[in-house]
């Protein structure tokens, strides 16, 4: 059985859409961790057929860990509120892979991202295990389905991380030598308006810290981080200039 952990924070409509996307799938357990104060969400979860918890948490990592602690499946997927499972066959395929191949520790796939500016963007994850960390996060986190035994070996999500907890987890999995299997389809539609997309600089700083903590700061990676920092600076500078021009026009 696969356990799907969904965390939510005051986004009722997105939560319902996410849960509908996994509805009716056999051999699947749903766990919802609600850290918000939305009364509609709380009332909905009172009659929800899956497992749910409504209480304050200390951020995304804490919510992930609460969900992980309540899972009963042999593997776990983290599908956030607002994200949709596009391919239900992915769950059946994963169950078969884990049943037949004990050496496989996790599976992953490509992902579709709902970008507020660019529309739907498709990102393939083919050959991700050979991909250099200098190119960023190798596996789309929302598509990962990980055996629980891996968490027993490397630990849970780090509470101190607010944005890069998925990157840190993958780095620790790589250090362990975990083996993955690729599913050649887009399985998840990700809501691109999440916390990471709104905090570019913080994500970059946390990525630097987790790379440093895991002894992965090679010269190519440092170069990539430097380029990313420059792009963030240019993006913010351009935005500031646009705002200044707009305010200047309004003053007349």
For each residue, the residues with C-beta under 8 A, 3 or more apart:
1: 27 28 29 72 73 74 95
2: 27 28 29 73 74 75 76 77 91 94 95 145
3: 28 29 30 31 71 72 73 75 76 77
4: 22 28 29 30 31 76 77 78 79
5: 31 33 64 67 68 71 76 77 78 79
6: 15 18 19 30 31 32 33 67 78 79 80 81
7: 32 33 34 35 60 63 64 67 78 80 81
8: 11 12 14 15 32 33 34 35 36 41 80 81
9: 34 35 36 81
10: 36 37 38 41
11: 8 14 15 36 38 81 82
12: 8 15 16 38 40 41 44
13: 16 17
14: 8 11 17 18 81 82 191
15: 6 8 11 12 18 19 32 34 41 44 81 82
16: 12 13 19 20 44
17: 13 14 20 21 82 84
18: 6 14 15 21 22 79 80 81 82 83 84 85
19: 6 15 16 22 23 30 32 48 50
20: 16 17 23
21: 17 18 79 84 85 86
22: 4 18 19 25 28 30 79 85 88
23: 19 20
24: 88
25: 22 28 88 91 92
26: 92
27: 1 2 91 92 95
28: 1 2 3 4 22 25 73 91
29: 1 2 3 4 50 51 71 72 73
30: 3 4 6 19 22 48 49 50 51
31: 3 4 5 6 50 51 52 67 70 71
32: 6 7 8 15 19 45 48 50 51 52 53 67
33: 5 6 7 8 52 53 57 63 64 66 67
34: 7 8 9 15 38 41 42 45 52 53 54 55
35: 7 8 9 55 56 57 63
36: 8 9 10 11 41
37: 10
38: 10 11 12 34 41 42
39: 42 43
40: 12 43 44
41: 8 10 12 15 34 36 38 44 45 54
42: 34 38 39 45 46 54
43: 39 40 46 47
44: 12 15 16 40 41 47 48
45: 32 34 41 42 48 52 54
46: 42 43
47: 43 44
48: 19 30 32 44 45 52
49: 30
50: 19 29 30 31 32
51: 29 30 31 32 70
52: 31 32 33 34 45 48
53: 32 33 34 66 70
54: 34 41 42 45
55: 34 35
56: 35
57: 33 35 62 63 66
58: 61 62 159
59: 62 63 159 162
60: 7 63 64 157 162 163 165 195
61: 58 64 65 156 157 158 159 160 161 162 165
62: 57 58 59 65 66 157 159
63: 7 33 35 57 59 60 66 67
64: 5 7 33 60 61 67 68 78 156 157 165
65: 61 62 68 69 156 157 159
66: 33 53 57 62 63 69 70
67: 5 6 7 31 32 33 63 64 70 71 78
68: 5 64 65 71 76 151 156 157
69: 65 66
70: 31 51 53 66 67
71: 3 5 29 31 67 68 76 148
72: 1 3 29
73: 1 2 3 28 29 76 148
74: 1 2 98 147 148
75: 2 3 94 98 106 145 146 147 148
76: 2 3 4 5 68 71 73 145 146 148 151
77: 2 3 4 5 144 145 146
78: 4 5 6 7 64 67 141 142 144
79: 4 5 6 18 21 22 83 85 142 188
80: 6 7 8 18 83 142 191 194
81: 6 7 8 9 11 14 15 18
82: 11 14 15 17 18 191 193 194
83: 18 79 80 142 188 189 190 191
84: 17 18 21 188 189
85: 18 21 22 79 88 90 91 187 188
86: 21 112 186 187 188 189
87: 90 109 185 186 187
88: 22 24 25 85 91 92
89: 92 93
90: 85 87 93 94 109 183 185 187
91: 2 25 27 28 85 88 94 95
92: 25 26 27 88 89 95 96
93: 89 90 96 97 107 183
94: 2 75 90 91 97 98 107 145 183
95: 1 2 27 91 92 98 99
96: 92 93 99 100
97: 93 94 100 101 104 107 181
98: 74 75 94 95 101 104 107 147
99: 95 96
100: 96 97
101: 97 98 104 181
102:
103: 179
104: 97 98 101 107 179 180 181
105: 146 147 149 150 173 178 179 180
106: 75 144 145 146 147 150 173 178 179 180 181
107: 93 94 97 98 104 144 145 180 181 182 183
108: 125 128 139 140 143 144 145 180 181 182 183
109: 87 90 125 140 143 182 183 184 185 186 187 188
110: 122 123 124 125 126 140 143 184 185 186 187
111: 122 123 125 140 142 143 186 187 188 189 190
112: 86 120 121 122 123 186 188 189 190
113: 120 121 122 123 189 190 192
114: 119 120 189 190 191 192 193
115: 118 119 120 121 192
116: 192 193
117:
118: 115 121
119: 114 115
120: 112 113 114 115 189
121: 112 113 115 118 192
122: 110 111 112 113 186
123: 110 111 112 113 140
124: 110
125: 108 109 110 111 128 138 139 140 143 182
126: 110 182 184
127: 130 131 182
128: 108 125 131 138 139 180 182
129: 138 180
130: 127
131: 127 128 135 138
132: 135 220 221
133: 136 138 171 211 216 218 221
134: 218 220 221 223 224
135: 131 132 138 224
136: 133 224
137: 140 141 166 167 170
138: 125 128 129 131 133 135 170
139: 108 125 128 143 144 170 180
140: 108 109 110 111 123 125 137 143 144 188 190
141: 78 137 144 166 169 170
142: 78 79 80 83 111 188 190
143: 108 109 110 111 125 139 140 183 187 188
144: 77 78 106 107 108 139 140 141 170
145: 2 75 76 77 94 106 107 108
146: 75 76 77 105 106 150 151 173
147: 74 75 98 105 106 150
148: 71 73 74 75 76 151 152
149: 105 152 153
150: 105 106 146 147 153 154 173 176 178
151: 68 76 146 148 154 155 156
152: 148 149
153: 149 150 176
154: 150 151 169 172 173 175 176
155: 151 172
156: 61 64 65 68 151
157: 60 61 62 64 65 68 161 165 168 169
158: 61 161 165 168
159: 58 59 61 62 65
160: 61
161: 61 157 158 164 165 168 206 210
162: 59 60 61 165 195 199 202 206
163: 60 195 196 199 202 203 206
164: 161 167 168 203 206 207 209 210
165: 60 61 64 157 158 161 162 168 169
166: 137 141 169 170
167: 137 164 170 171 206 207 210
168: 157 158 161 164 165 171 172 210 213 214
169: 141 154 157 165 166 172 173
170: 137 138 139 141 144 166 167 173 174
171: 133 167 168 174 175 210 211 214 216
172: 154 155 168 169 175 176 214
173: 105 106 146 150 154 169 170 176 178
174: 170 171 177 178
175: 154 171 172 214
176: 150 153 154 172 173
177: 174
178: 105 106 150 173 174
179: 103 104 105 106
180: 104 105 106 107 108 128 129 139
181: 97 101 104 106 107 108
182: 107 108 109 125 126 127 128
183: 90 93 94 107 108 109 143 187
184: 109 110 126
185: 87 90 109 110
186: 86 87 109 110 111 112 122 189
187: 85 86 87 90 109 110 111 143 183
188: 79 83 84 85 86 109 111 112 140 142 143
189: 83 84 86 111 112 113 114 120 186
190: 83 111 112 113 114 140 142 194
191: 14 80 82 83 114 194
192: 113 114 115 116 121 197
193: 82 114 116 197 198
194: 80 82 190 191 197 198
195: 60 162 163 198 199
196: 163 199 203
197: 192 193 194 200
198: 193 194 195
199: 162 163 195 196 202 203
200: 197 203 204 232 235
201: 204 205 229 232
202: 162 163 199 205 206
203: 163 164 196 199 200 206 207
204: 200 201 207 208 225 228 229 232
205: 201 202 208 209
206: 161 162 163 164 167 202 203 209 210
207: 164 167 203 204 210 211 225
208: 204 205 211 212 217 225
209: 164 205 206 212 213
210: 161 164 167 168 171 206 207 213 214
211: 133 171 207 208 214 216 217 221 225
212: 208 209 215 216 217
213: 168 209 210
214: 168 171 172 175 210 211
215: 212
216: 133 171 211 212 221
217: 208 211 212 221 222
218: 133 134 221 222
219: 222 223
220: 132 134 223 224
221: 132 133 134 211 216 217 218 224 225
222: 217 218 219 225 226
223: 134 219 220 226 227
224: 134 135 136 220 221 227 228
225: 204 207 208 211 221 222 228 229
226: 222 223 229 230
227: 223 224 230 231
228: 204 224 225 231 232
229: 201 204 225 226 232 233
230: 226 227 233 234
231: 227 228 234 235
232: 200 201 204 228 229 235 236
233: 229 230 236 237
234: 230 231 237 238
235: 200 231 232 238 239
236: 232 233 239 240
237: 233 234 240 241
238: 234 235 241 242
239: 235 236 242 243
240: 236 237 243 244
241: 237 238 244 245
242: 238 239 245 246
243: 239 240 246 247
244: 240 241 247 248
245: 241 242 248 249
246: 242 243 249 250
247: 243 244 250 251
248: 244 245 251 252
249: 245 246 252
250: 246 247
251: 247 248
252: 248 249
